[in-house]
Amino acid sequence: MREMTENTVLSGRTVAVVIVAAGRGERAGQSQEGPKQYRNIGGASVLYRTLEAFASHPSVSVIAVAIHPDDRVLFEDAAHNFLDRVICVHGGATRQDSTRLALQALAEKCPSTVIIHDGVRPFVDAGLIDRVVATAATGCGALPALPVTDTLKREAPDGTIKETVARSGLHVAQTPQGFPFPHILDAHQKAFEAGRSDFTDDAAIAEWAGMAVRIVPGSPDNVKLTWARDIAMAHERLSPRATFPDVRTGNGYDVHSFEPGDHVVLCGVAIPHDKKLSGHSDADVGLHALTDALLATCGEGDIGTHFPPSDPQWKGAASHIFVEHAAKIVRAKGGRIANADITIISEAPRIGPHRAAMTEALSSMLGISADRVSVKATTNEKLGFIGRSEGIAAIATASVVYPGELPE
């Protein structure tokens, strides 16, 4: 576990966390273990696993947990490893009340940024936390969300379908939601003073108070445990089993020749050069190879299948569109991208000075942490068309874990 101290900051900004865990969890049914945030999944409570995700994150400096007054003993047992790192706050009658009280308890810490999370979302990952913190640090709210993929219907009073709702632009909201601390504390206080207790999440309060809220990519794994079935599935997911995980590896290769120009685009980064790569899109060989590698893990063809070079709409297109489309297909099939590795084969330009920017761009496109991204470069030792500086090639490998297990 990564060490957390009072002085841990991200780019000079102190990050606090509010975890809301004061609910009764009635929809999950009754259990002798207590409300759902204290149920056991894979050998530890739901709340313990949620706390662990934030306590181990290097950007987090302080955590406030809002609990029900009757749950003090349950909380101390669940949070036994983190009691010296958290502020325990008695929550209110609603989630909104509990969040406001936790924010007030953090005020004396003067954090720059706060991220607010449901205690029953134990599968939040470091990459998602990174995205929320980075966006909130720019001065606006950050809402992790996933595009709606199901068809939506509006029901009439008699139980028939009144209309089909267009899903374009619609998203399913998740937590953690991030905000500049003073702004969201003020928004909660104003809502309280106005007698407004009908907001369903903190982003709604921020919107009501006039704060801009930006959507960041959520995670399909970041599920909220609501029903007893959710808890059972989480327990099964975390319990050791004598099975073979369905880990798949895909490879991709691409090559583009040079033509007159003043820069090349590689792995999403524009690099000054005395030539450019020729292609229907921006000719980013690294991203084209990665797109094929991702699609290969789920048998979805190649980049040409989804983005035909004969289609004029892709002329000059930025290749991150292709990678993000492939990643969306992977996730729609339940896949979790574990690793992406790209090797650029070129005599010039030099890749080393741009590797960090490439890694950051790929991390954002794929929704994974930077340590799961590798960008390498090599020459062709002056051999062949690459050695003659006639073009650039790239090889990519993607590893994806899918639900289920290997067939026998």
Secondary structure, DSSP 8 states (H G I E B T S, - for coil): -----TT-EETTEEEEEEEEE----GGG---TT-SGGGSEETTEEHHHHHHHHHHT-TTEEEEEEEE-GGGHHHHHHHTTTTTTTEEEEE--SSHHHHHHHHHHHHGGG--SEEEEEETT-TT--HHHHHHHHHHHTTTSEEEEEEE--S-EEEE-TTSSEEEEE--TT-EEE-S-EEEEHHHHHHHHHHHHHTT----SSHHHHHHHTT--EEEEE--TT-----SHHHHHHHHHHHS--SS-EEEEEEEEEEEEEEEE-SEEEETTEEEE-SEEE-SSS---HHHHHHHHHHHHTTT---HHHHS-TT-GGGTT--THHHHHHHHHHHHHTT-EEEEEEEEEE-SSS--GGGHHHHHHHHHHHHTS-GGGEEEEEE--TT-HHHHTTSEEEEEEEEEEEEEEE---
